[in-house]
Amino acid sequence: MTTSTAWPVPFVIGPHNLAIDAVTAFVVSVLLACMVNAEAQAFASTFLGDTRVGAKDRFNFNVFLHLSILGSICYLVGGFGWPRTMEIDRSKFAHPRLYTVITRLAGPVANLLLAGIATSVVSLMRSFEWDPMVFLMVIGVNVTTAIYHLVPIPPLAMGSLVCELIPEDAVRTRSLVLQIGPFLILALVLLERLTDQGIISPYVDPLIKSTFSYFSGL
């Protein structure tokens, strides 16, 4: 599925779509996606009991403080990614495992909410016959981010469930999974790009396309 200006969804930067307007809209959309994902995790963590005073990594709405190097690279080569991991003090949660998963899932939920807001803007712009392509990109990137976070590999949101299923006393195993996860995701994405063989995308992209179609009306 493509938009009316032939921007693919999911949008992945490549030789065929290096137009300035497309790349600029993509970068802005990525920054918004990272910010709302991280801030939603901060809100959920605080709401569930992990309150802290003067934490500079929370509620600053400065996207550059939330960017992850590997997550940003993944956006460039795969069309999705993740923000810098939001620190959580699990000891402050009444139900540490459950609340940790809820906190991580708050990120992609916020991405879907932002896509919904962009949908409203698109509808308004269409009523005035204005070009809504930038906001269509916002929808596409946020939907892509949210759905890829269903892949159960940390630091993607559903990967937190995998970590929480590891026994509490297996600290080294949990730490190893968290360290390897980002490199594994990036390796899989690069392998897809280099070999042109679907590994994750054949299972995820159809859901992204149908969800984007639902939000955008295309």
C-alpha positions, 0 to 999 in steps of 0.5 A: 500500500502507498499513499497518493505521493507514493510514500510506502507504508511502512516507510523505509529510506532507500534509493527509490524514496530519497525525496527531500519532503519524504525524508524530512517528514519521516525524520520529524515523524520518528522524533515525535514517535520516540518522544511520545513513546518514552514520555508515555512510559514515564507517565505510566511508571510514575502513575503505577508508583515509581515516583521520583523527584527531579528526574531529568529523563522524565517529562522533559519533552526533549526528544534528543534526550530520549533517542537511542543510537541503535534504535535510531539506526533501526529507524533508518534501515528498517522503518521502526525503532525504539527510544532510549530505555526508560529507567524503572525502579521495579521495587516501587511497584506493587506488582513489579512484573505486571507493572513493568510490562504495562509501563513498557506497553504504554509506549506503543499505545501512545504511538497509536494515540498519536496516530489517531490524533494525526488522523483527525488532522488529516480529516480536517485538512481534507475537508479544506482540500489541503495536502495532508501528506506530512500527517499521513507520514506521522500516522504511518511511522507511529503505526509502524512503531507500535506494531513492531513493538509487538515483536517479543524481543527487548527493547521492543515493548513486548520483549519486556514480557519475555524478560519478566518470564525469566525467573527472578534469580536468573539475573545474568540471563535477564541482563544478557537478553536485554544486552543482546536484544537491540543487536539481534533486532538490528542484525535481523533488519540489516539481513532483510535489507541485504538479502531482500528476504523477509524475516520479520516483515512478512508477519508484521507488515500486513498488519501495519498496512491494514492498520494504516489503512484504517487510520488514514482511509487510504 
